[in-house]
């Protein structure tokens, strides 16, 4: 039993090696959400999906929100590639 719990913990810990926080403004509202993923891109997209879940209703609205450029993206302490922002120097 203890071995199984250890295996589950190890497997889940290895899946979330990167984290991102994304803020999106859509239809006059805004939301920020954090997510983790195996890659920075996966974490970024998951955070976008979570933020849009708070802002949009229905499939068409959700897809439009997910295509909106985030107002900010911070991944692993720096700005993610493609966020439209430059990393501070």
N, C-alpha and C positions, 0 to 999 in steps of 0.2 A: 504494500500500500504506500509506504513512504517513498519507495523507489519510483512509483508511478507519479506521485505528486512532484517529485524532483524532476522527472522527465517533462511533465507538463510545464513546470516553471521555466526550465531551460529552453524549451521550444518557443514559448511565448516571449521570453526575454530576447531571444535571438532575432525575432521577427521585427521588433521595433528598435532599430538602431539609429533612426533619424527622427527628428521632430520639427514641425513647422507650425507657426501661428499665422493665419491669414485673416485679413479684414477685407470685407467686400461691402460696397455701397450699391444698392439695387432698389429701384423704384422708390426713392426717398427714404429708405431705411438702411441701416448698416448693422453688420454683425461680425464678430471676430470669433474664430474657433481654432483650437489647437488639435493636432493629430500626430500620430506616429506611424512610421512605415519602414520597410526594409531599405528603401532608397529615399533620397530627398524629394524626387519627383512624386513618388507614391504618397509620401507624407503631405506634400503640398496639395495634391489633388484631393486627398481625403479631407483635408481641412477646408478646401473650397466647397466640396460636397456638403460638409456639415454646416458651414455658414449659410449656404444656399437653402438648406433644409429649413432654416429659421426664417428666411426672407421670402421664399417663393411658395406658391401653392399650385399644384397641378404639374403635369409632366412638361408642358410647353414652357411654363414660367420657370421651372427648375432648370431646364436646358438653357434657356436664355440667361439666367443668372450664372450658370457655370461657365458661360462664354464671356462673362464680364471680367475685365482686367481688375484684379484685386487692388485696393487702395494701398495695402501694405502686405508684405510677405517677409517673415523672419524664420529662417530655418537654421537649426543648430547654432544659433547665436550670430548668424550672418544672413544677408539677403539672398534669397534663392535666385538661381539663374532664370531669366525671363520674367522677373517681377516688375521690371520697368524702373527699378531703383538701383542706385550704385552703393556698393559697400563702403562704409565710412573709412577714411584713411587717417 
